[in-house]
């Protein structure tokens, strides 16, 4: 089977001057209290080039509560070097 690769060239985010990976990670199912596991997932995303995370305060309504994915992602980023 041939190896699959993702495009690694970043693209402009509108007219902001910011460049992002062409694929965003929709965080609506990002949940839980295990910060180590959450950090490992975010680190894996960064390793393949993902730098655009889609969050919304409505995410989490089916699990840990509204805004839970934003809270967890914020805790991961707060511990980043």
C-alpha positions as CSV (number, residue, x, y, z in Angstrom):
1,X,0.0,0.0,0.0
2,X,1.3,3.5,-0.9
3,X,2.2,5.8,1.9
4,X,-0.2,8.7,2.3
5,X,1.0,12.2,3.1
6,X,-0.7,15.4,4.0
7,X,0.0,18.6,2.3
8,X,2.4,20.5,4.5
9,X,2.2,23.9,2.9
10,X,0.4,26.4,5.1
11,X,-2.2,28.6,3.6
12,X,-3.3,32.2,4.4
13,X,-6.1,32.7,6.9
14,X,-8.1,35.2,5.0
15,X,-6.4,38.6,4.9
16,X,-5.0,38.3,8.4
17,X,-1.4,37.7,7.4
18,X,-1.5,34.5,9.5
19,X,-0.7,31.2,7.8
20,X,-2.3,28.0,9.0
21,X,-2.3,24.3,8.2
22,X,-4.9,23.6,5.4
23,X,-6.8,21.3,7.8
24,X,-8.3,22.4,11.1
25,X,-8.9,20.1,14.1
26,X,-12.6,20.4,15.1
27,X,-12.4,20.2,18.9
28,X,-16.1,19.3,19.5
29,X,-15.2,15.8,20.8
30,X,-12.1,16.8,22.7
31,X,-12.9,16.1,26.3
32,X,-12.0,14.5,29.6
33,X,-9.9,15.4,32.6
34,X,-6.7,13.5,31.6
35,X,-4.4,16.4,30.9
36,X,-1.5,14.1,29.9
37,X,-3.6,12.3,27.3
38,X,-4.9,15.7,26.0
39,X,-1.4,17.1,25.7
40,X,-0.3,14.0,23.8
41,X,-3.1,14.5,21.3
42,X,-2.3,18.2,20.8
43,X,1.5,17.3,20.5
44,X,0.7,14.8,17.8
45,X,-1.4,17.4,15.9
46,X,1.5,19.8,16.1
47,X,3.9,17.1,14.9
48,X,2.0,16.8,11.6
49,X,1.7,20.5,11.2
50,X,-1.8,21.2,12.5
51,X,-1.9,24.7,14.0
52,X,-5.6,25.6,13.6
53,X,-8.0,24.4,16.3
54,X,-11.7,24.9,15.8
55,X,-13.4,25.6,19.2
56,X,-16.8,27.0,20.1
57,X,-18.6,27.5,23.5
58,X,-21.4,25.1,22.3
59,X,-18.9,22.2,22.0
60,X,-19.1,19.7,24.8
61,X,-22.9,19.8,25.2
62,X,-23.0,16.0,24.7
63,X,-20.5,15.2,27.5
64,X,-18.6,17.3,29.9
65,X,-20.7,20.5,29.5
66,X,-20.7,23.5,27.3
67,X,-17.2,24.9,26.7
68,X,-15.4,21.8,28.1
69,X,-13.2,21.3,25.0
70,X,-12.1,25.0,25.1
71,X,-11.2,24.6,28.8
72,X,-9.2,21.5,28.2
73,X,-7.4,22.9,25.2
74,X,-6.7,26.1,27.2
75,X,-5.2,24.0,30.1
76,X,-2.9,22.2,27.5
77,X,-1.8,25.5,26.0
78,X,-1.2,27.0,29.5
79,X,1.3,24.3,30.3
80,X,3.2,24.7,26.9
81,X,6.7,26.0,27.0
